[in-house]
Amino acid sequence: MSLIGTLLLVFALHGLFLVTVLLTRGTANGRSGHRVLALLLLVTSTVTLLHVLAIEGFEARWPHLKGLLFPLWFLLGPLTLSYVRRLAGKPWSRIECALLASTVVWLLPGIPFFLLPAAEKARYYDLVHWFGTPINFLIVLYYSLVAATSLTLAHRTVKEMRLPLGDSTEPPEVAHWKLYWLPRLLFAILLTAIFDVIAGLTMMLTRAWFDWLVTGIILVLCSLIYGVGYLMLVHPRRLLDSLPAREIRYLKSTLQSDGSDRILERLERLMREEQPFLDEGLSLGALADRLDVSRHHLSQAINQGLETSFYDYINRLRIDEARRLLETQNEGSITMLDLAYQVGFGSSASFYRAFKRHVGVTPKAFVSATTRDRSPTAHHTTSPVTSSP
């Protein structure tokens, strides 16, 4: 085996090893992305392996291998789009499925070719391969459209995740490495597509540059395999995990981490000293005005710093206040409806739901447990707090 064949074989086997690693490790957060990246690496490794067999003469011994590369080329663009969307935390879309199905659509007319006897298949393939037909032109055009559509949509997704140019704010660590890795992945697939289209057109005109172009394609794919292997070794979590929704939402924000901490400090002081959460009509905008910060920055500070929503944060404070009142006031001195209004809820139903969610029991059960704890003897009976219909 030649030196170049040996090197390419090593890359192909390395890619297959990475496929097994991707399918057997990682977090649930990025599991779907693992599978798509594994499939993308499987395609690139298989293409590299088939090229090794071709340049080493094995394809002549196994003619049934001929023609297998075309369906694999079609998969590169759609799989890249799917991987980018999985890292961005986006669901599967119809256009993704349609682009992936395009490979199957291309295969259907080619089924008679793949069923030909080995010798006839090799003779027919070589004739079409080197002299070209109108079908070849249609295949190249179809491939170009699939690749261009896939990479355009993938680039648009990456752009949505990217910080504005000139922004000095450092993005979250995971997001930073996603934005470092994904453009390079798109560039590698774009180079592959360009080389492949030129090779397809060259194949119909002259053989002179075809071998060099195919070699260029394989080198790009080997670089991709090497890059994935390097990132898996050095930054596995940053490569594999999908971005949490809250990180994607605020990637373009100008709020830095120290600014978020200051907002949270002021917010906690305001809640402790003035208790604005007792106001039933309190909104995110009104609270932001009182803190003299933007509504967007306040929402980001709460969502990322406290890992909760504004609605849940305010309700938790209201329920904490309700618990304090139930523990300190005499039983029967206040109805549940009055208590709900007093701590900022608009109805007893919303109060009951929030109380059960944050405390784990209903307000009445909480009162009963508190009453038992305060009872001097086990036989001392008390009447529960009056409940309002």
C-alpha positions in Angstrom: 0.0 0.0 0.0 1.3 3.5 -0.9 2.2 6.1 1.7 -0.8 8.3 0.8 -3.1 5.3 0.9 -1.8 4.4 4.4 -2.2 7.9 5.7 -5.8 8.2 4.4 -6.6 4.8 5.8 -5.4 5.9 9.3 -7.7 9.0 9.0 -10.6 6.8 7.9 -10.1 4.4 10.8 -9.7 7.3 13.2 -13.0 8.7 12.0 -14.8 5.4 12.6 -13.3 5.3 16.1 -14.7 8.8 16.8 -18.1 7.6 15.6 -18.2 4.9 18.3 -17.1 7.4 20.9 -19.9 9.8 19.9 -22.5 7.1 20.2 -21.4 5.9 23.6 -20.8 9.0 25.6 -22.1 12.5 26.3 -25.0 14.1 28.1 -28.7 13.9 27.4 -28.5 17.6 26.6 -26.5 17.0 23.5 -27.4 13.4 22.7 -29.3 14.2 19.4 -26.3 16.3 18.3 -24.0 13.3 19.0 -25.9 11.1 16.7 -25.9 13.6 13.9 -22.2 14.4 14.2 -21.5 10.6 14.4 -23.4 10.1 11.1 -21.5 13.0 9.5 -18.2 11.5 10.6 -19.3 8.1 9.4 -20.0 9.6 5.9 -16.7 11.4 5.7 -14.8 8.3 7.0 -16.6 6.1 4.5 -15.8 8.4 1.6 -12.1 8.5 2.6 -12.0 4.7 2.9 -13.6 4.3 -0.5 -11.1 6.6 -2.0 -8.3 4.6 -0.5 -9.7 1.4 -2.0 -9.9 3.2 -5.4 -6.4 4.5 -5.5 -5.0 1.2 -4.2 -6.8 -0.8 -6.9 -9.2 -2.6 -4.7 -12.2 -1.1 -6.5 -11.3 -3.2 -9.5 -11.6 -6.4 -7.4 -14.9 -5.2 -5.9 -16.8 -3.4 -8.6 -19.9 -3.2 -6.5 -18.2 -0.4 -4.6 -18.4 1.8 -7.6 -21.1 4.4 -7.5 -21.4 4.5 -3.7 -19.8 7.9 -3.3 -22.6 9.9 -5.0 -25.2 9.3 -2.3 -22.7 10.0 0.4 -21.8 13.4 -1.1 -25.5 14.3 -1.0 -25.6 13.7 2.8 -22.8 16.1 3.8 -24.7 19.3 3.5 -28.0 18.2 5.1 -26.2 16.4 8.0 -24.1 19.6 8.6 -27.3 21.6 8.8 -28.9 19.1 11.2 -25.8 19.2 13.5 -25.7 23.0 13.6 -29.4 23.1 14.5 -29.0 20.5 17.2 -26.2 22.5 18.8 -28.4 25.6 18.6 -31.2 23.6 20.5 -33.6 23.9 17.6 -36.1 21.2 16.8 -36.2 19.1 13.6 -37.7 21.1 10.7 -39.5 20.0 7.6 -36.8 21.4 5.3 -34.1 19.3 7.2 -36.1 16.2 6.6 -36.7 17.1 3.0 -33.0 17.7 2.4 -32.0 14.4 4.0 -34.7 12.7 1.9 -33.2 14.1 -1.2 -30.4 11.5 -1.0 -33.1 8.7 -1.1 -34.8 10.5 -4.0 -31.5 10.4 -5.9 -31.0 6.7 -5.1 -34.3 5.5 -6.4 -33.5 6.0 -10.1 -30.1 4.5 -9.6 -31.4 1.2 -8.2 -31.2 -0.6 -11.6 -27.5 0.5 -11.8 -26.7 -0.9 -8.4 -28.3 -4.2 -9.3 -26.2 -4.7 -12.4 -23.7 -7.6 -12.5 -20.3 -6.5 -11.3 -18.5 -6.5 -14.7 -21.3 -4.7 -16.5 -21.6 -2.2 -13.7 -17.8 -1.4 -13.8 -17.9 -1.0 -17.6 -20.9 1.2 -17.5 -19.6 3.3 -14.6 -16.2 3.9 -16.3 -17.9 4.9 -19.5 -20.2 7.4 -17.8 -17.5 8.5 -15.4 -15.0 9.7 -18.0 -17.1 10.7 -20.9 -20.1 12.2 -19.1 -23.8 12.3 -19.9 -26.6 14.9 -19.4 -27.6 12.9 -16.3 -24.2 13.7 -14.8 -24.9 17.4 -15.3 -28.3 17.1 -13.6 -26.7 15.2 -10.7 -24.1 18.0 -10.3 -26.8 20.7 -10.4 -29.0 18.8 -8.0 -26.1 18.3 -5.6 -25.2 22.0 -5.8 -28.8 23.0 -4.9 -28.9 20.7 -1.9 -25.5 21.7 -0.6 -26.1 25.4 -1.2 -29.5 25.3 0.6 -28.2 23.3 3.5 -25.1 25.5 4.1 -27.1 28.7 3.7 -29.6 27.6 6.4 -26.7 26.4 8.6 -24.9 29.7 8.2 -28.1 31.6 9.1 -28.4 29.5 12.3 -24.8 30.2 13.3 -25.4 33.9 12.6 -28.3 33.9 15.0 -26.0 32.6 17.7 -23.1 35.0 16.9 -22.4 38.1 18.9 -22.5 41.4 17.0 -19.3 42.5 15.4 -17.3 44.8 17.6 -19.0 43.7 20.8 -16.4 43.4 23.5 -18.6 41.2 25.7 -17.2 37.7 26.1 -20.0 35.2 25.3 -20.6 32.2 27.7 -17.8 29.6 27.5 -19.8 27.0 25.8 -21.3 29.4 23.3 -17.8 30.8 22.6 -16.5 27.4 21.5 -19.6 26.6 19.5 -19.1 29.9 17.5 -15.4 29.0 17.1 -16.0 25.5 15.9 -19.2 25.8 13.8 -17.9 28.4 11.2 -14.8 26.1 10.6 -17.1 23.1 10.1 -19.2 25.1 7.6 -16.0 26.2 5.8 -14.7 22.7 5.5 -18.1 21.4 4.1 -18.2 24.4 1.8 -14.8 23.6 0.4 -15.8 20.0 -0.1 -18.9 21.0 -2.0 -17.0 23.4 -4.2 -14.3 20.9 -5.0 -17.0 18.2 -5.6 -19.0 20.5 -8.0 -15.8 21.4 -9.9 -14.8 17.7 -10.0 -18.2 16.8 -11.4 -18.0 19.4 -14.1 -14.4 18.4 -14.9 -15.4 14.8 -15.2 -17.6 15.7 -18.1 -14.9 17.7 -19.9 -11.5 16.4 -19.2 -9.7 14.0 -16.8 -6.7 16.2 -16.3 -7.7 17.8 -13.1 -10.1 15.3 -11.7 -7.7 13.2 -9.6 -6.3 16.4 -8.0 -9.7 17.7 -7.2 -10.8 14.4 -5.6 -7.5 14.4 -3.6 -8.4 18.0 -2.4 -11.8 16.8 -1.3 -10.4 13.9 0.7 -7.8 16.1 2.3 -10.5 18.5 3.5 -12.5 15.6 4.9 -9.4 14.3 6.7 -8.9 17.7 8.2 -12.5 17.7 9.4 -11.9 14.3 11.0 -8.7 15.5 12.6 -10.5 18.6 13.9 -13.3 16.7 15.5 -10.8 14.3 17.1 -8.8 17.2 18.5 -11.8 19.0 19.9 -13.2 15.8 21.4 -9.8 15.3 23.1 -9.3 18.9 24.4 -12.9 20.3 24.7 -15.3 17.4 24.6 -18.2 19.2 26.5 -17.9 22.4 24.4 -18.0 20.3 21.2 -20.8 18.0 22.1 -23.3 19.7 24.4 -26.1 21.7 22.9 -26.6 25.2 24.0 -29.2 25.8 26.8 -32.1 27.8 25.6 -31.3 30.7 27.9 -27.7 31.0 26.6 -28.9 31.2 23.0 -31.5 33.8 23.9 -29.0 36.1 25.4 -26.0 35.5 23.2 -26.4 39.0 21.6 -26.8 40.8 25.0 -24.3 43.4 26.1 -24.8 42.5 29.8 -21.6 41.2 31.3 -21.4 38.8 34.2 -20.4 41.5 36.8 -23.2 43.7 35.6 -25.6 40.9 36.1 -24.3 40.4 39.7 -24.9 44.1 40.5 -28.4 43.9 39.2 -29.2 40.9 41.3 -27.7 42.6 44.4 -29.9 45.7 43.9 -32.9 43.4 43.2 -32.5 41.4 46.4 -32.1 44.6 48.4 -35.2 46.1 46.9 -37.2 43.0 47.5 -36.0 42.8 51.1 -36.5 46.5 52.0 -39.6 47.5 50.0 -41.2 44.2 49.1 -42.6 45.2 45.7 -43.6 41.6 45.1 -46.7 42.2 47.3 -48.1 44.3 44.5 -50.4 42.1 42.4 -49.8 44.3 39.3 -46.0 44.1 39.5 -44.5 43.5 36.0 -41.0 43.0 34.7 -41.1 46.4 33.1 -42.2 48.2 36.3 -39.5 46.4 38.3 -36.9 47.3 35.7 -37.9 51.0 36.0 -37.5 50.9 39.7 -34.0 49.4 39.4 -33.2 51.8 36.5 -32.1 49.0 34.2 -33.4 47.7 30.9 -36.2 45.2 30.9 -34.0 42.8 28.8 -31.1 43.0 31.2 -33.2 42.4 34.3 -34.8 39.4 32.6 -31.4 38.0 31.6 -30.0 38.5 35.2 -32.9 36.6 36.7 -32.9 33.8 34.1 -29.2 33.2 34.0 -28.1 34.3 37.5 -31.0 32.7 39.4 -31.9 30.1 36.8 -35.6 30.9 37.0 -38.1 33.0 35.3 -39.4 36.4 36.5 -42.8 34.8 37.2 -41.4 32.0 39.3 -39.1 34.3 41.1 -41.9 36.7 42.2 -44.2 33.8 43.1 -41.5 32.2 45.3 -41.1 35.5 47.2 -44.8 35.7 47.7 -45.1 32.1 48.9 -42.2 32.7 51.3 -44.1 35.7 52.8 -47.3 33.6 53.0 -45.4 30.9 54.9 -44.0 33.5 57.3 -47.5 34.9 58.0 -49.0 31.4 58.5 -46.3 30.5 61.0 -46.6 33.7 63.0 -50.2 34.7 62.9 -52.8 33.1 65.1 -54.9 30.5 63.4 -58.2 31.6 62.2 -57.2 35.2 62.2 -57.1 35.4 58.3 -58.8 33.6 55.5 -56.8 32.0 52.7 -58.3 34.4 50.2 -57.3 37.4 52.3 -53.8 35.9 52.6 -53.6 35.4 48.8 -54.5 39.1 48.3 -52.1 40.2 51.0 -49.1 38.6 49.5 -49.8 39.7 45.9 -52.0 37.0 44.3 -55.1 37.9 42.4 -57.1 34.8 43.4 -57.1 31.9 45.8 -56.7 29.4 42.9 -53.4 30.9 41.7 -52.3 31.1 45.3 -53.0 27.5 46.0 -51.3 26.4 42.8 -48.1 28.4 43.5 -48.1 27.3 47.2 -48.3 23.6 46.2 -45.6 24.0 43.6 -43.1 25.7 45.8 -43.9 24.1 49.2 -45.1 20.7 48.1 -48.3 20.7 50.1 -51.5 22.8 50.1 -51.8 25.8 52.4 -54.3 23.9 54.6 -52.0 21.0 55.0 -49.1 23.4 55.8 -51.3 25.0 58.5 -52.2 21.7 60.0 -48.5 20.6 60.2 -47.5 24.0 61.7 -50.3 23.7 64.2 -49.2 20.2 65.3 -45.6 21.5 65.7 -46.7 24.3 67.9 -49.1 22.2 70.0 -47.8 21.7 73.6 -49.2 18.2 73.8 -50.1 15.6 71.2 -53.7 15.7 72.5 -54.1 19.4 72.2 -56.7 20.2 69.5 -56.9 23.3 67.4 -59.2 24.5 64.7 -57.7 25.1 61.3 -57.4 28.5 59.6 -60.7 29.4 58.0 -60.7 28.7 54.4 -62.5 30.9 51.9 -64.5 29.3 49.1 
